[in-house]
Amino acid sequence: MVRTVKHAAIQSGINLHSRFRDLPVDKLANIYKKVRDTHDYVDKRRFPADWPVVELLKQFLKNHRKHDCKVGRLEPYRRARAQHQAPNTNTLPNIDDEEDSN
């Protein structure tokens, strides 16, 4: 079943570097359907929300991102996020730096 989830994810054309919550719903539905068609045990009666497929897909995406970071194909999420954010020019003054007027 793990192999089927992996192959279905690759065949669906999803971005393997994205997080699960960022994936398009229609592509996720195609992955769930392919796994259900391949494995008779994973049906709507036993698993109404397809939770085993969801968890296996999350695990696959996480492992794929971690491996790509390790071999240098992908920047770590925090560093990439910090580079893409605009610098915050509206900083608040530090309260400790102000002198008391009392």
VENNOR-V118005 format. One record per residue. N is the residue number from 1. RES is the residue in three letters. SS is DSSP state (helix for helix, strand for strand, loop for the rest). Layout:
n,res,ss
N,RES,SS
N,RES,SS
//
This chain:
n,res,ss
1,MET,loop
2,VAL,helix
3,ARG,helix
4,THR,helix
5,VAL,helix
6,LYS,helix
7,HIS,helix
8,ALA,helix
9,ALA,helix
10,ILE,helix
11,GLN,helix
12,SER,helix
13,GLY,loop
14,ILE,loop
15,ASN,loop
16,LEU,loop
17,HIS,loop
18,SER,loop
19,ARG,loop
20,PHE,helix
21,ARG,helix
22,ASP,helix
23,LEU,loop
24,PRO,loop
25,VAL,helix
26,ASP,helix
27,LYS,helix
28,LEU,helix
29,ALA,helix
30,ASN,helix
31,ILE,helix
32,TYR,helix
33,LYS,helix
34,LYS,helix
35,VAL,helix
36,ARG,helix
37,ASP,helix
38,THR,helix
39,HIS,loop
40,ASP,loop
41,TYR,loop
42,VAL,loop
43,ASP,loop
44,LYS,loop
45,ARG,loop
46,ARG,loop
47,PHE,loop
48,PRO,loop
49,ALA,loop
50,ASP,loop
51,TRP,helix
52,PRO,helix
53,VAL,helix
54,VAL,helix
55,GLU,helix
56,LEU,helix
57,LEU,helix
58,LYS,helix
59,GLN,helix
60,PHE,helix
61,LEU,helix
62,LYS,helix
63,ASN,helix
64,HIS,helix
65,ARG,helix
66,LYS,helix
67,HIS,helix
68,ASP,helix
69,CYS,helix
70,LYS,helix
71,VAL,helix
72,GLY,loop
73,ARG,loop
74,LEU,loop
75,GLU,loop
76,PRO,loop
77,TYR,helix
78,ARG,helix
79,ARG,helix
80,ALA,helix
81,ARG,helix
82,ALA,helix
83,GLN,helix
84,HIS,helix
85,GLN,loop
86,ALA,loop
87,PRO,loop
88,ASN,loop
89,THR,loop
90,ASN,loop
91,THR,loop
92,LEU,loop
93,PRO,loop
94,ASN,loop
95,ILE,helix
96,ASP,helix
97,ASP,helix
98,GLU,loop
99,GLU,loop
100,ASP,loop
101,SER,loop
102,ASN,loop
//
